[in-house]
Amino acid sequence: MASFLRTAAVTTSVAALAGAGAYAAKALAPRSEDARPVIHGGRTPRILIVGGGYIGLYTASTLRKHLGRADAEIAVVDPRPYMTYQPFLPEAAAGSIEPRHVVTSLRRELKGTSVLNGNVVEIRHAERKAVIKPLTDDPAYEVTYDHLVVGVGSVARALPIPGLAENAIGFKHIEEATALRNRVLNQLAMAASTWDADERKRMLTFVFVGGGFAGIEAIGEVEDMARAATEEYDSIEPEDLRFVIVEGAGRILPELGEELGGYALEQLRERGVEIHLNTFLNSCVDGKVELSTGEKFEADTIVWTAGVKPNPMLGDTDLSLDERGRVRVNAALQVVREDGTVVEGAWSAGDCAAVPDLTKGPGEYCGPTAQHAVRQGKQLGKNLAHVLMGEQPEEYRHENVGTVASLGLYKGVAQIKGYKFRGPLAWFMHRGYHVMAMPSFERKVRILSDWTEAIFFRRELVSLSALSTPRAAWEEAVASGKKPVPAPTGDKAAVLQGGKQPSGKQ
């Protein structure tokens, strides 16, 4: 069975690499010479893209395929100089993919585009102005634009649970995935070095709050890695690890339906994962976890994956927001007012926008998924290019072709066009789909290389927990080089202790 899986993995890697090459060749094709010129009245239009995630990257790259530098000035603003492909965060946390390969450099991919690292803290679209705060101590500054694209995405939806802010870690960025991996491996190392049974139990307890894709894929991959890591310890058995899922709903992975969600539930429970459904986290002060069912236990590691909310910076704009804090847009991804009239020169898409889902009917909106965000970014870029060339924008319409989820190495579930898959085949589908969706031909190749190396070599299970405190060793070295101040003796000691000065000294 193992040899079959290795052979299948190699075959999948080769096929995906060939497909990636074809994709890259198509992406690098030159712009058609008969493309209509931009109508700008003698001045090059300036496009400001707020956010460097899926929407920012794909909108800017699509615009550059249709428009030359003389046709439009494009600037992307984001605090990070890279875009993170979030579906690969679980594999990065498990060490299956090098963390750097999960991110794509904005400057490298967006040639001919200005990338500004900072935070947009205010947008006054009526004046066509945005305020950017640099990451340094420099003061904020204003920029003007002709067209605005808002793609700031979402942030973790943290709740006012006692102890949550102080003890939990999120799972939306590569830094968090890397920190989680280092923490889990470091907890094993510390647990193997302590004689305190209660402390050891606390160290080996890992709690994930949220039973959606982020939480289930994260716990599936990390649990798989942690169980494998116990082979390197004589004093830790796989049964000593305690993985807990806390989910407020009555099932996990609701997007996959009851059958596949139930299968995932059974698979995780067979692996020893505790799953608390219809349960909420009430408190985790000092790592003392209290559930709504009354159960109490201690854990050093708490991962929060219980949903997202639109980026709160949208509240500092003059754009119309819906009751959930999302930017109102029409099917062409143009920002609209509450009455549905179009706001000229303003566009938005992704998790921060209420994009109508035309495949489902009135009142339905596209979900906050990578599948929608990638396609919306490309469509937004095309539509903006169309408008600049005097053409009409097209409506965004995409019917979900399927859903895939990983439950760990060679384990997964998938639903493609109504067909259900589970086990190794679903896992291969998950990897194949996401490597093709990963931006940049270079990143596709690097990820495929990571997977291929994993076929022939064991997991890399070294913790680099010191990354979170990189100056600690230096500070310790500096402190060790300082000579201690000698204790005062004789007459000096008497003076310091309040005695009289010795005679003959003033």
SULGI-V688151 format. One record per run of one state. SS is the DSSP state (A for helix, B for strand, O for the rest). FROM is the first residue (numbers start at 1). TO is the last residue. Records with the same first field share a line. If there is no record, write none. Layout:
BEGIN
SS->FROM-TO + FROM-TO
END
This chain:
BEGIN
O->1-1 + 28-44 + 51-53 + 67-71 + 78-81 + 85-85 + 94-98 + 110-113 + 117-117 + 128-128 + 135-140 + 145-146 + 151-153 + 157-161 + 163-163 + 170-173 + 192-196 + 204-204 + 210-212 + 233-237 + 241-241 + 247-253 + 271-273 + 277-280 + 284-284 + 292-295 + 299-300 + 305-307 + 311-311 + 318-320 + 322-326 + 330-333 + 337-341 + 349-349 + 355-355 + 357-364 + 366-369 + 389-401 + 409-410 + 417-418 + 423-423 + 438-440 + 457-464 + 470-471 + 481-489 + 497-506
A->2-27 + 54-66 + 86-93 + 99-102 + 106-109 + 125-127 + 164-167 + 174-191 + 197-203 + 213-232 + 238-240 + 254-270 + 285-287 + 312-316 + 350-352 + 370-388 + 424-437 + 441-456 + 465-469 + 472-480 + 490-496
B->45-50 + 72-77 + 82-84 + 103-105 + 114-116 + 118-124 + 129-134 + 141-144 + 147-150 + 154-156 + 162-162 + 168-169 + 205-209 + 242-246 + 274-276 + 281-283 + 288-291 + 296-298 + 301-304 + 308-310 + 317-317 + 321-321 + 327-329 + 334-336 + 342-348 + 353-354 + 356-356 + 365-365 + 402-408 + 411-416 + 419-422
END
